[in-house]
Amino acid sequence: MKRKKILYLDQFAVSNMYNAVPTSLWGQLRSIIIEKVNNRILSCPMPLEHLYETLGRSNMGEDGNESIEYSKQIAQQHHFFSEIAKGTTFYGYEEIAATEIMMLLRQGNVKLIQSMYFHKAYYADIEILDIYANGHKFNKENHFYNQELFKDVNGLREDMKKAGQELSKPDKSLALDYLCKIQTRAYIEGLKELCRKGVVNVRGVQCGKINIPNKVDLLLKLLCDKRLDKRLAQKLICELETHGFEKIPSMNIRSSLNADMAVNGKSQTPNDVIDIDRAAIGLRISDYFFADNEKKLAIERCQLDKKYQTKIYSAKKNSVSSLITELSEL
């Protein structure tokens, strides 16, 4: 059987399509997606980031009370995505990265296997309003977590200054490579500690009122759960020291986009963190990837679209029209 094409949809695309006038551009895109999904030609897995962003929206009116109309919109948007996702959802970033790493260590390369990236999961069919109150409260606290993650790019900006001193004529390509390499350090240090101690202690990071796991520790714990032993850990250290994240798609995408923000001196927002994770999770496996225009340009600047042979689309009129044409020809 011919492999289904994969379309990654972001929150903006979903919110524009769910109740669009049928004759409008977004209405036409919705119709062709539903048609191709129902004909089993196209798959649109739901990312967990969709829930984060949906729950991040306040449904309170100016009077401080729940807006029934807006609550309905939240439910309708999620229901639309659930219908086209057909119960399929993307794994989280660390799970995908750990799976790619183990395949690289054991087989020498990371094959393009759909089951590594998405699966059947209950949250694609969840009734969003049943969890909205508690979910929205958690999402607000989760923004403190995102603030912690901003340190990545802020630190890279400082390293960018050092790069300017170390490189005779630093250009953006050299700077990107330099900053991507720097991002391997914490993982290499964590792996060396794992080799010394033989165990991973997942440290907590206090962000607001919640305690979240250190991202490096979490990835190492997942690797150990997938039977990473000392020999493989040493092999991974060598890989990271020699090639960086180049052969690990999800980590390469994430580090490249982080570096691109630093090179271009941009401040990172909670939405940037989510968008970068979206790309790390879905870009490599997708045939078509929908992103906001800024992230589309960043992906293209880093040439990640060419590296992973993925067509990138944004909400611009000509881009939406191009995606409609592309899907119509399937």
N, C-alpha and C positions, 0 to 999 in steps of 0.2 A: 504494500500500500504506500502511496506517495505521502511523504512527510507533510504535515500541515505547516503552513506559514505562520510565523509568530508576530503578532503586533503588540507592542508595549504602549499602553495608554497612560498618560499622566492625568492628574486631577483636573487640570484646566480643560483638557479635551472631553473628559467625562461630563463635567458640569455644563459644557456648551452643547453637548449632544443630547442629553437625556430628555429634554422637552423642546428641542428645536423644531421650528416650523418645517414640515417635510420638504418643501421646495427650496429652503435655504441651503447654504453650503454645508453647514453642520448637520442639517437634516438629511442631506444626501449621503454624507459620510456615515451617519448612524445607520441608514437603510442598507448601504452596501456592506457594512460590517456585520449587521444582523444576518443578512442573506448568506454571506460567506461562512459565518460561524455555523449557521443552521445546516449548510451544505457540507460541513466538516472539511472545509478547505482552509479555514483560518482559525487560529486559537488566540484568545486574549486573556491570559492569566492575570489574576488580580494580585498586585503587590501589597505587602503589609503596610507600606507607606501610604496607601490609599486610606486605610483606617486611621492612621495617625493624622492625616490632613483633614479627613472628614470629622473626626472627633475634636480636632483643634478649633473648629468653627463654633463660635458662640451662637446659641439659638435664643438668646435673651433679647427682648426688645428694649427700647429706651426707658420703659417704666420698670425694668428689672425683672419682669415676668417672662415666662417662656412664650416665644412667638410660635403659635401653632402652625402658621403658614410656612415659616422657615423650617420648622421641624419636619413638615411634610416634604419640603424640597430636599432636605438631607436624606430622608428615607427613600425618596424617589430616585435620587442620584445613585445611591448605593444599590437599590434594587435593579436599576438598569445595568450597572456594572456586573452585578451577580448573574443576571440573565445571560450576558455575553461571555462571562468567565466560565460558566458551566462547571462550577465547583473547583476549578484549577487555580492554584495560587503559587506565587514565587516563594522559594525559601528565602530566609534572611541572609544578609551579607556574610556574616561569619561562617554560617553553615556552608554556603556556596564556596567561599574561599578555602575552607578546610578540605572540602571534597576535591577541589581543583589541585590543592597542594599534594594530597595523598596520591592522586592519579599521576601527577608529575613525578613524584618520588618513585613510584612503583613501576610506571610504564614509560617514563621518559618524555611524555607530552600530555597535554590536556585535550582530550577528544571532545567533540561537540555532541554531547548526549543530552537530550531534553530532560530526562528524568533527574539529572543533576541540578537542574535549575528551578523546576516547578513540579507540583504534585497536587493531589486532591487534598483539600483541607477544609475544615468546617467554617472558617471565618469568611469564606467567599459567599456563604449562604446565611450568614448571621442576620438577625433582625436588628439593624443598627440602633433603633430607638430604645431597644431593651437594655442596651449597655451605655447609652449616650451620657447620662449624668455622671456615672463613675468614670467613664472613659474620658470625658472632657476634663474632669478634675485631674486625672492622671496626665493627660496631654499637657496641661498647663505646667505641671511639675516637671514634665519631660523637657520643657524648654530650658530648664536649668542644666539638664544633661547636655543639650545642644550647646549651651554656653561653654561647657567644659570642653566640648569638641572643637570650639573655635580656636582654642590654643594651638591646634595643629597648624592652621594657616598663619596665625599671628607669629608663631615661632619660625615658620618658613620665611616670612617677610624679613626677619632678622638675619636668617641664613642667606637670604637673597643679597643683603648688603655685603656679607662676607664673600659671596660668590663674585660680586663686582670687583672686590679687591684681589681675588685669587686668579681671575680670568683676565688675560690681557685686553681682549675686546669681547666682553660678554655679549652674546646675542641671546635671544629668547630660547632658541633651540638648545643651546648649551646649558642655559640656566634651568630649563625644564628637566633635563637629564640629571643635573646636579641635585635639584630639589627632590626629584623622585628617589634618587639614591639615598638621600638623607633619611627619608621616611622608613627605610629598612632597619635603621639602627636599633629602635626599640624592640623589634622582633628578634634581631640577632642577639641582643643582650638577654632577652627573655629565654631564647633557646639555649644559650650558654648556661644560664642559671638552671634550666631544666636538666641539662646534662650533668651538672654538678650535684644537684639535690635529688634528681630522679622523680620529682613530683611538682605539680603546678598548684600554687595557692592563688586562687582568684581573689585579688584585692577589690575592695569596694571603693567607689568614688562617690563622695557625698555631694549631691547636686540638689540644692533646695531642700525639700523635705524627704527626698527619696535617695536611696543608696543603690547605685548601679554598678555592674561589674566593669573592671578595667578592660578595655577592648583588646589589648594585647594578651592579657591573661586568659580572657574568654576564648580567643582563637586557639591558643596553645592547649587549653583544656579540651576543646573540641577535637584537636589533632590527637591528643592522648586517647580520647574516647574512640578514635578511629585507628588505634593501635600504632601510634607513632612511638618508636623505640629510640634508644640512644643512637643507634647507627643511622636511622633515618633523620633524626634531629641534626646530627652532624652533617649529613648530606644536604639538608635544607639550609644550614648555616653557610655551607660552601656555595650553594646555589644563589642565596641572597647576596653574599659578598661578591660573587662573580657577575651575576646577571641582574641583580635587584629583583623587581617584581615583573620583569619583562615577560616571563613565561607563565605567569599566574594571572589570567585575564581580569578577574574581578579586582584584584589588588593593584594591577597595573592601571586599570581605568580610574580607580579611586585616587591613587597617588598622582596620576597625571592631571586630573581635574583640580585636585588640591593645589598642585604646583602651579597650574595655569592661573588660578586665582591669586596666588602670591606674586607671580611674575607680573601680573597686570595690576597689582596693588589694590585689589578689591576687598572690601569688608565682607565677612561671611555672616549670613543670617541663618536662622533656624531652617528656612526653606531651602537654602543652599545645601545644608547638611543632608536634608532629605533628598534633594535632587541629585546630589552626587552619589548617594547610596542607591538611588533608583538606577542610575547609569551603571554602577558597579554590578548590580544584580541582573539587569535585563539587557544591557547593550550587546553583549557577546552572543547570546542565544537568539536574539530577535532578528527577524528579517527587516522589520520596520519599527522604528523607535520614535515615539512622540515626546517632545520636550519643549520647554519654553524657548524663545528665540535666543536668549543669552546663553543657555546651556547648549543649544544646537551649535552655536558659533564656537563655543569652547571645545566641544567634541571634535568639530572639524579642524580647529586650530591645532589640536593635539593629534590629528589624523587617526583618531580612534575608529571613525566610521570606515576608513579604508582598511585599517588593520584587521577589523573584525567583520568586514564586508556587510555592514548594516546601513540601510538607508534611513537618514534622519529627517524628521519633519517637525514643523512648528505650527503655531496658530495663525501665521500669516496667510492671507487669502490664497496666494499662488502655491504655497506649500500644501495647504489643505486640498486644493484642487488637484495637485499632483498626486497626493495619496489616494484620492478618490479614483483617479485614472488608473493608478497602479493596482489597486484592489479590484477594480472592474475587470481587469485583464486576467485575473486568476482563474 
